[in-house]
Amino acid sequence: MSSDYTNDIRSIVDDLKSEIKDGTITDASEAHDWLHETIDSHQRCIYTAQAKATVEESKYGEKAYIDDFGTDGLVKNGGLNWEGMAYAAMMRDVMDEAGDLDELIKDVLAENEDEDEEESEEADDVDPD
């Protein structure tokens, strides 16, 4: 994977973590829906040239699409469905980076609680004089 592609994958996962931390996403189903919308509308899945590059850069490539959806839809409008293949490959790469969504949510919320406790302790340590 190229560093740009790797950065895009990590950025999506970081954005997902932010959504969890903010309380917008509270369970794995919401996380999966958010990932679907985010990846489906990502420039790498919209523009054909970027979709081709994504399929080539992903370790899953077109195999992700075939594994997830079968061969139906692999050809669309007389050509390869690069956008669909890019979506499937990118989703797999993001899921590899994120890991189990339930565990990710649990970990992010635990980190958030730890940060809140540290901030509370720091506020208690401030001398009002």
Order of alpha helices (4+ residues) and beta strands (2+ residues): alpha-alpha-alpha-alpha-alpha-beta-beta-alpha-alpha
